[in-house]
Amino acid sequence: MEDRQIPTKISNESREIRKLVLETALNAKKGHVPSAFSWVEIAVVLYFKGIMKFDAKNPQMEDRDRFILSKGHGCLTLYAALSKLGFFPRDLLNDFGGKGAVLAGHPDTEIPGVETCTGSLGHGLGVGAGFALSAKLKNMKWRTYVVLGDAECHEGSVWEAAMFAGHQKLNSLVAIIDKNKLGATDFTENYASVKNLAERFNSFGWDVAECDGHDECKLFELLFAHKSKKSDKPFCIVADTIKGKGVSFMQNSKEWHTKLPKDNEIAEAFDCIENNND
């Protein structure tokens, strides 16, 4: 899929994915909804606006771009996107998280469109660097995209991978940090600052940009420009996001990491998603 579609700031795809994420979690009575909501626009730009090359009917196409969701607990957005694109039947969402279900609580390689198992935080960028090194050694043109959480960047393995990728000049590697400023139980600034992520990646030899992670236009502009740029460096976008984006009472709250809406909150949540225009 390479047909480029210049996105509007808030697209119908982002609303539809948020609704599908919430429906899936409510049906399963489990799921990390706010963590999924914070990277919806990133997923939309990568999968629906022509940035990534893939074929839903042939998930193992050799020259496909690779995608890794390192913050694997935010998988409901990935599953919603893959189902909408036809990687697997939408009915599989109805069994999310169930016993023996294809769609587990973290991405698994048994799922069409998933490149590697994730969920143990701090591993995705290292695997992505390995994919990018493989492409370089084989002189292949495909690219690797990795979405990480900002709290995940407290893991030392992230910086080992960043150092390796910069040193090896893995210019087909793109890291996007979902900087929603919250970990599982508290704001990141209360236990380990992630304010200078851009400077850190730059110091390891990366090209770096910062933007509003919910602005599809800006995300598209940066990702498309990097595809066209003749740089010998890996690329990192520090995307400023809001955990729980799209549902007012979930947004920027440390109470909603795994909590699900109930009773009147359910209708309110869907109404918020439907009427979100910024």
KAUR-V565303 format. One record per helix or strand. SS is the DSSP state (@ for helix, = for strand). FROM is the first residue (numbers start at 1). LEN is the number of residues. If there is no record, write none. Layout:
SS;FROM;LEN / SS;FROM;LEN
This chain:
@;12;17 / @;33;5 / @;40;9 / =;66;4 / @;72;14 / @;90;6 / @;124;14 / =;144;6 / @;151;4 / @;156;12 / =;173;7 / =;182;1 / =;187;1 / @;188;3 / @;197;7 / =;207;6 / @;216;13 / =;235;6 / @;264;12
